[in-house]
Amino acid sequence: LNSPFSMTFDKNEDLIVADTFNDRIRRVFFQNQTLSTIIGNGIKNSSLDETFGLNASIEFPVGTHFENKTNLLFFIESFYIRYY
């Protein structure tokens, strides 16, 4: 992780982290102590072309929020708000 700016928990109580300077959103699985990338390919670019997951280019994610009722993850980039 490189300067994580925001964290939230998902419905399984795993940690979702805005890995800000790596331009990725990560999940920390506490049960097996692993870290995985769930959004972002590491290329600094706010592509709004409806590319999701590991293929998405995001830029400087600074906020995260997981909505348990809808099972949606919202995140804030330097200039945009998106959901996954």
Salt bridges, closest charged atoms under 4 A:
ASP10 OD2 - ARG27 NE 3.05
ASP19 OD2 - ARG26 NE 2.94
ASP23 OD2 - LYS44 NZ 3.13
GLU67 OE1 - HIS65 NE2 3.42
GLU77 OE2 - ARG82 NE 2.63
